């Protein structure tokens, strides 16, 4: 990750690309809804989010390439938001770290949020490690919180990071990046 990259507001021109990422089996398998989303359903979702002032949809870009999607949803107009994200299949190594840093920078510095919350299916070890590496704190496990497409209950891991925790976490991430080079 030679540069952090940026998040920019998702636009209608991004719909086809973001839908293809979301429907990719490697992305879809970790979502709460795992069915293949159609164009009309995706369009309705985008229009609904665009009309919601508490929803912020972003495309993550680095070195001129679109590499991921981020959804920040403010909770009841508060300065707390939940995030969801996924990378484009085949995104270069380090893209996740860049997406996380760019998103948290934007969430705290531009949107003025106090806290960002995240969650992952408990069996999604990669997402859990990702949150912890970004400096999120483990906020516990919601046991059997979600019924999966298999009809079985799945637990959900919960995370949070506060605005005043982010500068220290960010510095550690950037130092780790320097040490890797």
PyMOL commands that set and color helices and strands:
alter all, ss='L'
color gray80, all
select helices_A, chain A and resi 12-23+25-28+39-50+95-110+125-133+163-180
alter helices_A, ss='H'
color red, helices_A
select strands_A, chain A and resi 6-9+55-62+65-74+80-87+115-121+137-147+153-162
alter strands_A, ss='S'
color yellow, strands_A
deselect
rebuild
show_as cartoon
